[in-house]
Amino acid sequence: MTLLAFCSLILAMLWGIDAGYYAVVAAAPVAGLLLLRLFIIQHDCGHGSFFATRSSNDWTGRAMGVLTFTPYDCWKRSHDLHHASTGNLDARGFGDVDTWTVREFHASGRTKRLFYRVYRHPVILFGLGPAYLFLLRHRLPIGLMKQGSKYWVSAIATNLATAGLLAALIYSYGLLAAFLTVLPVLLIAASTGVWLFYIQHQFEEAHWDRKANWSFHEAALLGSSHLDLPQPLRWFTGNIGVHHVHHLVTRVPFYRLMEVLSEYPELRDLNRFTLVQSIRPIWLSLWDEDERRLVTFREARLSQA
């Protein structure tokens, strides 16, 4: 259903672009959210939870990766590492939003602090960053080059399949029409997806520990949020806002996450955020190990005064 709706809307946008680009612009957010939902399906395939068999999950995930510009096997490995180490201060670096501690920030040189400040700015995190991630970074299995040829095959095969799909659109509708349709849809999906991933783990009372004190179950429940979105956003995002449950039991498919909240109502208010409440965490940038909370750059500076 989601795939059919997405493909139909993209074709309608391409067909209707001659009638005026404003209609395409108006339809782009809906198409972007549909693409985001396809990514959520790919995500569940990576966890082996969307279908009963591994092969069905993997091949569906690879097919979705062609549309989401995301090599499935590369992403799956990185995401598995994220789940295995979320909230572990001594195992950062895979599938995460880079997060420094206050001590690390103050101990770094001026240039490194500047680069980190730029990286954590919302314009970079939710604008240029997602564009780089989905247009360039996902084209290569960077960081996985020493872990097997399957990641190179995944990246190259996805690139070739995506290029073939784009070539067919360009041949049928022209370069400009394909560019003006596909790019905004991809960027909307990418930016929204990165924002979702950010708020799922970056909030004031998140949970981080050094390896010696780290617990998988505590990190899953206390270090992941419940973003309580209204409909239809909950449908478009595949209930992935119920992220604490997802991290605790990854084999629960996204279409059953709300059932878990119904069965265990005590989980409903744990680290719960509304759409409006999700704005403030955007400015949190450093983990304060002494106060055990995420703080802003200003708060970190004042704590050192």
Secondary structure, DSSP 8 states (H G I E B T S, - for coil): -HHHHHHHHHHHHHHHGGG-HHHHHHHHHHHHHHHHHHHHHHHHHHTT-SSSSHHHHHHHHHHHHHHHT--HHHHHHHHHHHHHHTTBTTS--SSS---EEHHHHHHS-HHHHHHHHHHHSHHIIIIIHHHHHHHTGGGS-TT-TTS-HHHHHHHHHHHHHHHHHHHHHHHHH-HHHHHHHHHHHHHHHHHHHHHHHHHHH-STT---B-GGG--HHHHHHHSS-EE---TTHHHHTTTTTBHHHHHH-TTS-GGGHHHHHHH-GGGTTTTEE-TTTTSGGGG--EEETTTTEEE-HHHHHHHT-
